[in-house]
């Protein structure tokens, strides 16, 4: 028992140093980058007063991006002043034009960066503030994540600027870790940048897997359910062009996957192409010439529109799942949620194959399947730490409580309570070390893993420590292998594009596995001496 406890504590410390410390350094770097941005900080409002301590403050609002000929709205309602005195608002738009009033609108006719000044006066005191208005020939939106290098984004912005295009970049926050949280974070950023989203006729998507398109679908859902009816009615994807960077743009599977996004958003069309085409597209912003230019430069591409839509007018045995996916996405269900649901039969089949053919027992089929999906939700590096800490805490709790000679159920209730308190301590440590990724994890996957520790403790009691450790390692190995398979971007594309084929193959394979009666791979190794005779 002494050696077992030493082994568990040593393993826990190794996982901690391998997973938490690098993540801490990475998160700290991200936090430092956020707290020390390269963007020039906004100049505070200049206040000129003749009498001190007067609560007068001008607020011109945030900086704005706009295309030539578009109406720019200015709002000074956030300004403050003495309630007993009337305030006078004067706007200087920076192009020789001015306006008097709390709300103003203006159209810029030339590109450039304009300093729109607001002067607020109460008859005695004066307060000034300004906002920068960037006017370009066209506004485009670039949706990216951490999979794209900052130098590539900077180069694209420079290319766009050289061609009179203002390229506005939208990225997820630092707390986003998994594809699901990345999509949610990007959607929130798009809603916050609704003015830029409304003006942009073209949206460039350059993200890992299908994160960007899923974010657009989530943005559409948020806007459609928003209480701001004006914003929900003015922002629409129907008149926009979406360009998605894809490693295999001509793939049929990629086209099938993107088609569901097209069916939901109904843009002009979605163009799939490689990252090499982005400079060309920015240099030739008239999308009418894009296809001819891409053909001349031998850049692969695929167009997704109403002409490429697969006929799903009637439900049949062969398209039932595809029809259901399209219907649920149109009803606002997240694509990531559907993927996790559909991928469960695949994970179960992988574990059944490992048991029947390879001979890996693990903790049955339910436990490794749930742990795999938990790794997908929590991200692998955090999932491994939680997995190890829970098992170590459950083992030490069981060892400590056995001297009390309690009945099984009360003893297990105490073990679960101590394990839950351990997770509570982990959250405190994550907050202290600024582990924003860990703090962003939903509590439900953690609660699922807490419940699963009962299986480990039960195996320790019934089969002994050695068997429990072997079963735990086998469960861990199957979960990690399954995690890497289902998070493979190619597999995700095939899963959502051809769900009938993938799930049908799993059902057929399980029927064949159920009739398998030969020796398992590990049994060949176990009985190798007997087989030689």
C-alpha positions, 0 to 999 in steps of 0.5 A, spaced: 500 500 500 505 504 501 508 503 494 501 504 491 500 511 494 507 513 492 506 511 485 499 515 485 502 521 488 508 521 483 504 520 477 500 526 479 506 531 480 508 528 473 502 530 470 501 537 474 508 539 471 507 536 464 500 539 463 499 545 468 505 549 468 506 549 460 499 551 460 500 556 466 506 559 462 502 560 455 496 563 459 500 568 463 503 570 456 496 571 453 494 575 459 501 579 458 499 580 451 492 583 452 494 587 458 500 590 454 497 591 447 500 594 441 494 598 439 495 606 441 490 607 447 485 612 447 486 619 449 482 621 455 477 626 454 480 633 454 476 637 460 477 645 460 474 648 466 473 655 469 470 652 475 473 645 478 469 639 481 464 640 476 461 633 474 462 635 466 464 629 462 464 628 454 463 621 451 464 621 444 463 613 443 468 608 441 472 608 434 468 606 428 469 603 421 465 605 415 465 604 408 465 610 403 458 613 402 455 609 408 451 613 414 455 614 420 451 615 427 454 618 432 451 618 439 453 623 445 448 620 450 453 617 455 456 624 456 455 627 463 453 634 466 450 638 471 442 635 472 440 642 473 443 645 467 442 644 459 448 641 455 450 644 448 453 638 444 457 640 438 460 635 433 466 636 428 466 630 423 474 632 421 472 633 414 470 640 415 463 639 416 460 640 423 453 639 427 450 641 433 446 636 437 446 630 442 445 625 436 448 626 429 449 622 423 454 623 417 457 621 410 464 621 409 466 621 401 473 620 401 477 614 405 482 616 410 482 616 418 478 622 421 478 625 428 471 626 430 471 631 436 465 632 441 465 638 445 460 639 451 458 645 454 454 647 460 455 655 459 460 655 464 465 649 463 467 645 457 469 638 456 472 635 449 472 628 447 474 625 440 473 618 436 477 615 430 473 614 424 476 609 419 473 610 412 475 605 406 473 603 400 470 597 402 469 593 409 471 586 410 470 581 416 476 576 417 474 571 422 480 567 425 483 563 431 489 561 434 491 556 428 492 562 424 499 566 425 499 573 427 504 575 421 499 572 416 493 576 419 498 582 419 500 581 412 493 580 409 491 587 413 496 590 409 494 587 402 487 590 404 489 597 406 493 597 399 487 596 395 483 601 399 479 595 404 479 595 411 479 588 414 476 588 421 479 582 424 475 578 429 478 573 434 476 569 440 477 571 447 483 567 451 478 563 455 476 559 449 479 552 449 475 547 445 472 548 438 465 549 442 467 554 446 471 557 440 465 558 436 461 561 442 466 566 443 467 568 436 459 569 436 459 573 442 465 577 438 461 578 432 455 580 435 459 585 439 462 588 432 455 588 429 456 595 426 462 592 422 458 585 421 452 589 418 457 593 413 461 587 411 459 584 404 464 579 404 466 575 410 473 571 410 473 565 415 480 562 416 479 558 423 481 551 425 476 545 422 469 548 422 469 553 428 468 559 423 462 557 420 459 554 426 460 561 429 456 564 424 450 560 425 451 561 432 451 569 431 445 568 426 441 564 432 443 570 437 441 575 433 434 572 431 433 571 438 435 578 441 431 583 444 434 588 440 429 588 434 432 593 430 439 590 430 436 583 429 432 586 422 438 590 420 443 584 420 443 579 415 447 574 411 443 574 405 446 579 401 453 577 403 459 573 400 462 568 405 469 565 403 472 559 407 479 557 407 480 549 407 485 545 406 481 541 401 476 546 398 474 541 392 473 535 397 465 533 396 465 532 404 467 539 405 462 541 400 457 537 404 459 540 411 458 547 408 452 546 405 448 545 411 451 552 413 449 555 407 442 552 408 441 556 415 444 563 413 442 563 405 448 568 403 449 569 396 454 563 396 460 560 400 467 560 396 471 554 399 478 555 397 486 555 400 489 560 404 493 562 397 487 565 394 486 570 400 491 575 397 488 575 390 481 576 393 483 582 397 487 585 391 480 584 386 475 585 391 470 585 385 467 578 387 465 577 379 472 576 377 474 572 383 472 565 379 476 567 373 482 569 376 482 563 381 482 559 374 487 563 371 492 562 377 490 554 378 487 555 385 482 550 387 476 552 389 468 550 390 462 554 390 456 552 395 450 555 393 442 553 392 445 550 385 449 545 389 444 543 395 442 536 396 435 534 395 432 533 401 425 534 400 423 527 402 425 523 408 428 516 406 432 511 410 438 513 406 438 521 408 434 521 414 440 523 419 442 528 414 435 531 413 435 531 421 442 535 422 440 540 417 433 541 420 436 541 427 441 546 425 436 551 422 432 550 428 438 553 432 441 547 435 449 547 435 453 543 430 458 541 436 452 539 440 450 534 434 457 532 433 458 530 440 451 526 439 453 523 433 460 521 435 458 517 441 456 510 436 463 511 433 467 511 440 463 505 443 465 501 436 472 503 437 472 501 445 468 494 443 473 493 437 479 494 443 475 489 447 473 483 442 479 483 438 485 486 442 483 484 448 483 491 452 478 490 458 478 497 461 472 499 465 466 496 460 464 501 454 460 506 458 466 509 462 471 510 457 466 513 452 464 518 457 471 520 459 472 521 451 467 526 450 469 529 457 476 530 454 473 533 448 469 538 452 474 540 457 480 539 452 485 534 453 491 537 457 486 539 463 482 533 462 488 529 464 489 533 470 482 532 472 482 525 471 489 523 475 487 528 481 480 525 481 483 518 481 488 520 486 484 523 491 479 517 491 484 512 492 487 516 498 480 518 501 478 510 501 485 508 504 483 514 510 476 512 511 477 504 511 480 505 518 473 507 520 470 501 518 463 504 515 458 501 511 459 501 503 454 506 501 456 511 507 463 510 505 462 512 498 458 518 499 464 520 503 469 519 498 465 523 493 464 529 498 472 529 498 473 528 491 468 534 490 472 538 495 478 536 491 475 539 485 473 545 489 481 546 491 483 545 484 479 551 481 482 556 487 489 554 484 487 555 477 484 562 479 490 563 483 495 561 477 491 565 472 489 559 469 483 562 465 482 556 460 481 551 466 476 556 469 472 556 463 470 549 463 463 547 465 462 544 471 458 538 468 463 534 465 467 535 471 461 532 475 461 526 470 468 524 472 467 525 479 461 520 479 465 515 474 471 515 480 466 510 483 467 505 478 475 506 480 474 505 487 469 499 486 474 496 482 479 497 488 475 494 493 473 488 489 479 486 485 485 489 488 489 495 487 493 492 481 487 490 477 484 497 478 490 500 476 491 496 470 483 497 468 484 505 469 490 505 465 487 501 459 481 506 460 485 512 460 489 509 453 482 508 450 479 514 452 486 518 449 486 514 442 478 515 441 479 523 443 485 523 437 480 520 432 474 524 433 478 530 434 481 529 427 478 535 423 477 530 417 473 525 421 469 531 423 468 533 416 466 526 414 461 525 420 457 531 419 457 530 411 456 523 411 453 521 417 449 515 414 455 512 412 459 513 418 453 510 423 451 505 418 459 502 418 459 502 426 452 498 426 455 493 421 462 492 425 458 491 431 454 485 428 461 482 426 464 483 432 458 480 436 460 474 432 467 474 433 469 467 436 477 467 435 483 469 440 484 476 441 491 479 440 493 480 447 491 472 448 496 470 442 501 474 446 499 471 453 499 464 450 505 464 445 508 458 449 502 454 448 501 456 441 508 454 439 507 447 441 
